[in-house]
Amino acid sequence: SILSYNILNYPLSNATKADTLKAIIKHTKPDVFMITELTSSSGVATILNNALNVDGVNYYAAATYFNGPDTDNMMFYNSQKFGLKSQYEIPTVLRNISEYVLYYKSSDIATTLDTTFLHCYMAHLKASNTPADSIQRNQEAVTFKNYLDSKNQPIDNIFLGGDFNLYTSQEAAYNTILNGGTVSLVDPINTPGDWNNNAAFQSVHTQSTRSGSLGDGGSFGGMDDRFDFILVGNDVMNGTNKLKYVTNTYTAVGNDGQHFNKSINASPTNTAVPANVADALYYMSDHLPILMKVYYDAALSVDENNHLETWSGY
């Protein structure tokens, strides 16, 4: 289970919200949890100790925190399933895009020295809906795709999460992310269109969870934008590198398709999540998290060529 979430300037917006996040974590049970809009290293410890490793759970670990320009990203992961091989910050004209490379702890890893890698990325592109903002989003997308091309090697199992602030699939940044450079990505639910304030896309909207202001700096106006995504490599869709997307598991957590221009916990009763989770989504952030599941099966492909003894940082 892979979860991507804009957590709304945490902990600056409200440092006590780790308990609110805990309800969302207990419902989604992510193995990989990527966040954006983190405002300090103290938020990493608070999330780890008060939202993840709680109520008998003790296996979550965190990547290293980097204090970049503006707000930051972070990844937490299930250390029983994964180890962190490396991480890197990709500078853009505004915020860094973060790279986290995980390896799967297969049961025979100690003897085979063979594993499967996940290349996870978290991005928060320029906000607002002017032509200049759209141009800057594309510049950030170009920087990301140029970085992937600079590796000059196949990149297995890419998961790009984040808040892309896209209003329509016609934006240049969307095409750049999917088709720019030599590494193509895929929208698992293949839902292009004019997402902004369009009821035809109410089942995939991710922002805003509130119809009115809560005084924490979050946007409001109800559910009417698709800003948040997890995009993946083609190999994840067809399983050629041991990880395969589980069909119909990609979801905007809490979106039941019945709250267009409404708060996520308003009437009618939210049928996608329990009431306490709908309330937690409302108070935690103005965005919904994106969740998707992938299935690991070593028999899906030929053996990996990367081996433990040759690992090194990028």
C-alpha positions as MATLAB code, in Angstrom:
seq = 'SILSYNILNYPLSNATKADTLKAIIKHTKPDVFMITELTSSSGVATILNNALNVDGVNYYAAATYFNGPDTDNMMFYNSQKFGLKSQYEIPTVLRNISEYVLYYKSSDIATTLDTTFLHCYMAHLKASNTPADSIQRNQEAVTFKNYLDSKNQPIDNIFLGGDFNLYTSQEAAYNTILNGGTVSLVDPINTPGDWNNNAAFQSVHTQSTRSGSLGDGGSFGGMDDRFDFILVGNDVMNGTNKLKYVTNTYTAVGNDGQHFNKSINASPTNTAVPANVADALYYMSDHLPILMKVYYDAALSVDENNHLETWSGY';
ca = [
       0.000    0.000    0.000;
       1.427    3.346   -1.091;
      -0.025    6.580    0.299;
       0.713   10.135   -0.888;
      -0.591   13.082    1.147;
      -0.336   16.873    1.331;
      -0.583   17.330    5.104;
      -1.129   21.114    5.109;
       1.924   22.871    6.530;
       2.419   20.401    9.348;
       3.331   20.932   12.156;
       3.250   24.729   11.716;
      -0.501   24.764   11.001;
      -1.362   22.709   14.105;
       1.215   20.551   15.879;
      -1.469   18.553   17.708;
      -2.852   16.941   14.542;
      -0.735   13.772   14.715;
      -3.611   12.097   16.533;
      -5.902   13.150   13.681;
      -3.481   11.643   11.188;
      -3.394    8.424   13.227;
      -7.022    7.671   12.333;
      -6.194    7.993    8.631;
      -3.093    5.806    8.960;
      -4.955    3.091   10.862;
      -7.583    3.044    8.110;
      -5.179    2.956    5.138;
      -2.266    0.970    6.681;
       0.374    2.222    4.223;
       3.663    0.408    3.656;
       5.049    3.515    1.943;
       3.811    6.904    3.150;
       4.989   10.033    1.301;
       4.031   13.517    2.444;
       4.475   17.100    1.343;
       3.986   20.453    3.098;
       6.153   19.394    6.021;
       7.475   22.497    7.788;
      10.085   21.173   10.236;
      12.037   18.140   11.391;
       9.958   18.053   14.578;
       7.002   17.017   12.442;
       8.862   13.894   11.347;
       9.312   12.697   14.917;
       5.739   13.583   15.869;
       4.265   11.681   12.923;
       6.539    8.695   13.491;
       5.864    8.461   17.223;
       2.247    9.591   17.450;
       0.615    8.585   14.169;
       2.585    5.600   12.820;
       4.356    3.669   15.582;
       1.358    3.527   17.916;
      -1.030    0.960   19.392;
       1.407   -1.946   19.116;
       2.888   -0.978   15.734;
       6.664   -0.420   15.865;
       7.969   -1.086   12.376;
       7.767    2.293   10.653;
      10.986    4.122    9.840;
      11.636    7.536    8.324;
      13.970    8.798    5.633;
      16.388   11.615    6.441;
      14.797   15.053    6.660;
      16.142   17.752    4.313;
      15.210   21.366    4.971;
      14.869   22.766    1.470;
      13.295   25.959    0.141;
       9.650   26.500    1.105;
       7.947   23.389    2.568;
       9.468   19.920    2.409;
       8.754   16.287    1.632;
       9.269   13.120    3.657;
       8.798    9.387    3.336;
       7.988    6.822    6.021;
       8.090    3.104    5.289;
       7.360   -0.326    6.739;
      10.839   -1.515    7.729;
       9.652   -5.128    7.909;
       9.082   -5.044    4.162;
      11.523   -2.394    2.910;
      14.937   -0.902    3.440;
      16.049    2.543    2.301;
      18.853    2.310   -0.249;
      19.305    6.015   -0.996;
      17.609    9.372   -1.217;
      18.244   12.579   -3.129;
      16.787   16.081   -3.376;
      16.088   17.378   -6.898;
      16.110   21.210   -6.827;
      13.527   23.070   -8.927;
      12.680   26.758   -9.288;
      10.504   26.533   -6.160;
      10.494   23.373   -4.012;
      12.640   20.270   -4.110;
      11.329   17.042   -5.578;
      12.466   14.193   -3.328;
      13.733   10.804   -4.457;
      13.583    7.780   -2.144;
      14.876    4.428   -3.381;
      13.584    1.449   -1.412;
      14.505   -2.211   -1.694;
      12.179   -5.084   -0.885;
      13.275   -7.372    1.950;
      12.443  -10.696    0.346;
      12.693  -13.790    2.522;
      15.777  -15.047    0.658;
      17.617  -11.749    0.314;
      20.469  -12.843    2.600;
      21.305  -15.823    0.395;
      20.432  -14.570   -3.083;
      21.667  -10.980   -2.603;
      18.877  -10.144   -5.045;
      16.015   -7.739   -4.574;
      13.452   -5.435   -6.162;
      13.749   -1.646   -6.049;
      11.055    1.010   -5.761;
      11.939    4.480   -7.013;
       9.605    6.773   -5.090;
       9.325   10.511   -5.754;
       7.363   13.225   -3.993;
       6.607   16.576   -5.641;
       4.692   19.731   -4.827;
       4.360   21.853   -7.957;
       3.584   25.566   -8.132;
       0.094   26.515   -6.977;
      -2.500   28.906   -8.456;
      -4.199   29.174  -11.817;
      -2.498   31.851  -13.914;
      -0.567   31.299  -17.172;
       2.678   32.072  -15.301;
       1.879   29.434  -12.663;
       1.177   26.859  -15.352;
       4.488   27.671  -17.061;
       6.349   27.261  -13.773;
       4.688   23.910  -13.097;
       5.948   22.722  -16.459;
       9.456   23.982  -15.704;
       9.428   21.912  -12.517;
       8.143   18.885  -14.444;
      10.896   19.294  -17.054;
      13.500   19.397  -14.273;
      12.155   16.135  -12.870;
      12.096   14.313  -16.203;
      15.590   15.606  -17.047;
      16.794   14.132  -13.764;
      15.357   10.739  -14.649;
      17.062   10.907  -18.053;
      20.371   11.870  -16.427;
      20.568    8.496  -14.705;
      21.350    6.848  -18.056;
      20.027    3.521  -16.820;
      16.682    1.742  -16.574;
      14.662    2.926  -13.570;
      12.405    0.211  -12.207;
       9.096    0.698  -10.450;
       8.639    4.474  -10.389;
       5.978    5.976   -8.111;
       5.592    9.752   -8.417;
       3.270   11.151   -5.783;
       2.377   14.652   -4.782;
       0.282   17.750   -5.092;
       0.669   18.829   -8.724;
      -1.839   21.725   -8.590;
      -3.070   20.847  -12.081;
      -6.431   22.222  -13.184;
      -6.696   20.277  -16.433;
      -4.886   17.511  -18.268;
      -4.318   20.033  -21.045;
      -1.607   21.692  -18.979;
       1.897   21.269  -20.365;
       3.162   19.927  -17.039;
       0.797   16.958  -17.180;
       2.019   15.968  -20.634;
       5.634   16.520  -19.603;
       5.297   14.295  -16.548;
       3.676   11.500  -18.532;
       5.506   11.748  -21.849;
       8.530   14.022  -21.483;
      12.055   12.669  -21.832;
      12.763    8.985  -22.303;
      10.946    7.719  -19.173;
       7.178    7.666  -19.607;
       4.710    7.512  -16.726;
       1.097    6.402  -16.498;
      -1.992    7.617  -14.670;
      -3.306    4.347  -13.162;
      -6.924    5.473  -13.479;
      -6.412    7.110  -16.912;
      -8.765   10.018  -16.214;
      -7.757   13.055  -18.308;
     -10.013   16.066  -18.624;
     -10.880   19.500  -17.285;
     -10.978   18.559  -13.611;
     -11.489   21.983  -12.040;
     -15.007   22.591  -10.712;
     -16.384   19.906  -13.010;
     -18.954   17.523  -11.516;
     -18.112   14.948  -14.185;
     -14.884   14.319  -12.256;
     -16.276   14.471   -8.734;
     -15.234   10.876   -8.038;
     -11.531   11.734   -8.524;
     -11.373   15.163   -6.898;
      -8.907   15.541   -4.024;
      -9.330   19.156   -2.858;
     -10.777   20.847   -0.855;
     -12.025   18.711    2.000;
     -13.682   21.814    3.537;
     -16.445   24.077    2.292;
     -15.409   26.832    4.730;
     -12.236   28.045    6.398;
     -10.942   26.249    9.501;
      -8.417   28.976   10.241;
      -5.382   26.777    9.576;
      -4.424   28.259    6.205;
      -6.064   25.531    4.166;
      -8.045   26.201    1.000;
     -11.802   25.813    1.119;
     -14.788   25.717   -1.217;
     -15.482   21.991   -1.139;
     -14.405   19.086   -3.323;
     -13.810   20.409   -6.858;
     -10.160   19.899   -7.920;
      -7.924   16.977   -8.834;
      -4.587   18.227   -7.537;
      -3.156   15.038   -6.027;
      -1.751   12.041   -7.877;
       0.356    8.919   -7.829;
       1.723    8.290  -11.319;
       3.726    5.146  -12.080;
       6.050    3.584  -14.613;
       4.685    1.279  -17.300;
       6.389   -1.670  -15.610;
       4.200   -1.185  -12.519;
       1.101   -1.482  -14.677;
       2.185   -4.698  -16.400;
       4.314   -6.291  -13.685;
       7.537   -6.666  -15.661;
       9.717   -5.775  -12.648;
       8.019   -7.873   -9.954;
       5.602   -5.202   -8.741;
       2.162   -4.972  -10.338;
      -0.621   -2.478   -9.753;
      -3.685   -4.104   -8.214;
      -6.559   -3.076  -10.460;
      -9.136   -0.706   -8.976;
      -7.141    0.032   -5.813;
      -6.149    3.598   -6.770;
      -8.363    5.942   -4.805;
      -8.648    9.400   -3.319;
      -9.213    8.233    0.248;
     -12.619    9.366    1.464;
     -13.991   10.456   -1.898;
     -17.330    8.714   -2.344;
     -18.318   10.826   -5.371;
     -21.160   12.437   -3.429;
     -19.508   15.576   -2.053;
     -18.931   17.845   -5.041;
     -18.430   21.393   -3.717;
     -19.072   20.091   -0.189;
     -16.990   19.211    2.836;
     -15.879   15.592    2.838;
     -17.804   14.882    6.066;
     -20.956   16.834    5.172;
     -24.365   15.390    4.328;
     -24.993   12.941    2.724;
     -23.158   10.488    4.978;
     -19.783    9.617    3.495;
     -19.955    5.999    2.314;
     -16.269    5.642    1.412;
     -14.787    5.717    4.927;
     -15.992    5.455    8.532;
     -17.299    8.669   10.083;
     -14.222    9.150   12.280;
     -11.956    8.905    9.219;
     -14.081   11.380    7.252;
     -13.788   13.780   10.185;
     -10.018   13.207   10.372;
      -9.654   13.932    6.650;
     -11.637   17.148    7.122;
      -9.511   18.425   10.010;
      -6.088   17.139    8.944;
      -5.718   18.807    5.564;
      -7.477   20.548    2.714;
      -6.343   17.653    0.472;
      -7.309   13.996    0.376;
      -4.513   11.405    0.338;
      -4.052    9.117   -2.653;
      -3.781    5.386   -1.996;
      -2.843    2.585   -4.359;
      -1.785   -1.024   -3.908;
       0.778   -3.106   -5.745;
       1.359   -6.844   -5.641;
       4.835   -8.335   -5.278;
       5.584  -11.655   -6.951;
       9.132  -12.693   -7.800;
       7.747  -14.951  -10.528;
       6.382  -11.985  -12.485;
       9.719  -11.281  -14.167;
      13.293  -12.375  -14.699;
      15.816  -11.934  -11.888;
      16.982   -8.442  -11.001;
      20.471   -7.521  -12.195;
      21.118   -5.241   -9.215;
      22.715   -6.971   -6.247;
      23.273   -6.031   -2.654;
      27.041   -6.168   -2.838;
      27.151   -3.529   -5.588;
      24.868   -0.943   -3.961;
      26.078    2.604   -3.668;
      24.475    6.021   -3.339;
      23.636    8.071   -6.402;
];
